[in-house]
């Protein structure tokens, strides 16, 4: 039986099969297989195919491992965040900011982003991010979206004063074309987006939301 298996293994190897592919057909240890096939040379094309397939399999395994790690990390952060709600509800700033973000904030791609054209609301959310979320100043980015009709040179300085974020942390302003039906509003300062690239904060905020809903006896749909 061993001789027949060896012959089959040699034939498969000569066809350019990898050790893994051969062992799927023949139940043999890798050390024995290496001994049987040590004198068989593969063509450059065969080696390239095996290398490419191994690379793809390793990439897939790594992606699956990272996915599982992300799921476990998200679950743990969510559990801990839900426990924090009891304490955080004592601060009126917490619940009001959480509800505002739930209504107006980004909810996909694990990016924390809040956009609005109301300077008071932006100022409020900046305080929420700083005091409740404990976001460090260097992690906060600002993006402005302005219609061409309302574009003014002082808008960047205006939002920099409102957010207390230096212009060095502003992205390039997105200027939108103005439609024919629009009228110029001298008081309009565009839309300001507060952006924080922190996946764990995004997960934590989602945990706060779930914990808040449990507190007021509203089940997630």
C-alpha positions in Angstrom: 0.0 0.0 0.0 2.8 2.4 0.9 4.4 1.8 -2.6 1.2 2.6 -4.4 0.8 5.8 -2.3 4.3 6.8 -3.0 3.8 6.4 -6.8 0.6 8.4 -6.6 2.3 11.1 -4.6 5.2 11.3 -7.1 2.8 11.6 -10.1 0.8 14.3 -8.4 4.0 16.3 -7.6 5.2 16.0 -11.2 1.9 17.5 -12.2 2.7 20.5 -10.0 0.5 19.7 -7.0 1.4 21.2 -3.6 2.1 19.1 -0.5 -1.3 20.2 0.8 -3.1 19.1 -2.3 -1.3 15.7 -2.2 -2.1 15.1 1.4 -5.8 15.7 0.8 -5.7 12.6 -1.4 -3.1 10.6 0.4 -3.2 10.4 4.2 0.5 10.6 4.9 2.7 12.7 7.2 4.4 15.7 5.8 7.8 14.4 6.8 7.3 11.2 4.8 6.0 13.1 1.9 9.0 15.4 1.9 11.3 12.3 1.9 9.5 10.8 -1.1 9.4 14.0 -3.2 12.8 15.5 -2.3 14.4 14.8 -5.7 11.4 16.1 -7.8 12.0 19.5 -9.3 9.1 21.7 -10.2 9.0 24.0 -13.2 9.0 27.8 -12.6 5.3 27.9 -13.6 4.4 25.1 -11.2 6.3 26.9 -8.4 4.6 30.2 -9.2 1.1 28.5 -9.1 1.8 26.9 -5.7 3.2 30.1 -4.3 0.2 32.1 -5.4 -2.3 29.7 -4.0 -0.4 29.5 -0.7 -0.3 33.3 -0.5 -4.0 33.5 -1.2 -4.8 30.9 1.5 -2.6 32.6 4.1 -4.3 35.9 3.2 -7.7 34.4 3.7 -6.7 32.8 7.0 -5.3 36.1 8.2 -8.5 38.0 7.1 -10.6 35.5 9.0 -8.5 35.7 12.1 -8.7 39.5 12.0 -12.4 39.4 11.4 -12.8 37.1 14.5 -10.6 39.4 16.5 -12.6 42.4 15.5 -15.9 40.7 16.4 -14.5 39.8 19.9 -13.1 43.3 20.5 -16.3 44.9 19.4 -18.3 42.6 21.7 -16.1 43.3 24.7 -16.1 47.1 24.2 -19.9 47.0 23.8 -20.3 45.1 27.0 -18.1 47.5 29.0 -19.8 50.6 27.4 -23.2 49.4 28.4 -22.0 49.1 32.0 -20.8 52.8 31.9 -24.3 54.1 31.1 -25.6 54.0 34.7 -22.8 56.4 35.7 -22.8 58.6 32.6 -26.5 59.3 32.8 -25.9 61.5 35.8 -24.3 64.0 33.4 -26.9 65.7 31.2 -24.3 66.4 28.6 -23.9 62.6 28.0 -27.5 61.7 27.1 -28.1 64.9 25.0 -24.9 64.4 23.0 -25.6 60.7 22.5 -29.1 61.4 21.2 -27.8 64.2 18.9 -25.1 61.8 17.5 -27.7 59.1 17.1 -29.9 61.4 15.0 -27.2 63.3 13.0 -24.0 61.3 13.2 -22.4 58.7 10.9 -23.4 55.1 11.6 -21.3 53.1 9.2 -17.7 52.1 8.5 -16.8 52.6 12.2 -15.9 56.3 11.6 -17.1 58.9 14.1 -18.5 61.8 12.1 -21.0 64.5 13.0 -22.0 67.2 10.5 -24.2 70.3 10.9 -24.4 73.9 9.8 -25.5 75.2 13.2 -22.4 76.7 15.0 -24.0 76.2 18.4 -24.7 72.5 17.8 -21.1 72.0 16.5 -19.8 73.8 19.6 -21.9 71.6 21.8 -20.8 68.4 20.1 -17.1 69.4 20.4 -17.6 69.7 24.1 -19.3 66.3 24.1 -16.4 64.7 22.3 -13.9 66.3 24.6 -15.6 65.9 28.0 -17.6 62.7 27.6 -15.7 60.8 24.9 -12.3 62.0 26.1 -11.1 62.4 22.6 -7.6 63.9 22.4 -7.2 67.1 20.4 -4.8 65.7 17.8 -7.4 63.0 16.8 -10.0 65.5 15.8 -10.3 66.6 12.2 -12.6 69.1 10.6 -14.0 69.1 7.1 -16.1 71.9 5.6 -18.7 71.6 2.8 -19.6 75.0 1.2 -21.7 76.0 -1.8 -19.7 78.1 -4.2 -22.2 80.9 -3.9 -21.5 81.3 -0.2 -17.7 80.7 -0.3 -15.8 83.3 1.8 -12.2 83.6 2.9 -13.0 83.9 6.6 -15.1 80.7 6.8 -12.1 78.5 7.9 -11.2 80.9 10.7 -14.9 81.0 11.7 -15.1 77.3 12.2 -11.6 77.1 13.7 -12.8 79.5 16.4 -16.1 77.5 17.0 -14.3 74.2 17.2 -11.1 75.4 18.8 -9.3 73.2 16.3 -6.3 74.7 14.5 -6.4 75.0 10.7 -3.7 72.5 10.3 -6.2 69.8 11.3 -8.7 70.9 8.6 -9.2 68.9 5.5 -9.4 70.5 2.1 -12.7 72.3 1.8 -15.3 70.6 -0.4 -16.9 73.3 -2.6 -20.3 72.4 -4.1 -21.6 74.0 -7.3 -24.5 76.3 -6.7 -27.9 75.6 -8.2 -29.7 78.4 -10.2 -32.5 78.6 -7.6 -30.3 79.4 -4.7 -30.0 82.9 -3.1 -26.9 84.2 -1.4 -27.2 84.2 2.4 -24.5 86.3 4.0 -24.9 84.6 7.3 -24.4 81.1 5.9 -21.1 79.5 6.9 -21.4 76.1 5.2 -21.6 72.7 6.9 -18.9 71.6 9.4 -18.1 68.0 9.9 -16.3 66.8 13.1 -14.3 63.6 12.2 -12.6 61.2 14.6 -11.0 58.1 13.1 -11.3 55.8 16.2 -13.0 52.5 15.7 -13.0 51.7 19.4 -14.8 55.0 20.1 -17.4 54.2 17.5 -18.0 50.8 19.1 -18.1 52.3 22.5 -20.7 54.9 21.5 -22.8 52.1 20.0 -22.6 50.3 23.3 -23.7 53.5 25.1 -26.7 53.7 22.8 -27.7 50.1 23.5 -27.3 50.6 27.2 -29.4 53.7 27.1 -32.2 51.9 25.2 -32.2 49.2 27.8 -32.5 51.8 30.6 -35.6 53.2 29.0 -37.0 49.7 28.2 -36.8 50.0 24.4 -35.6 46.9 22.7 -33.4 47.1 19.6 -35.4 46.3 16.5 
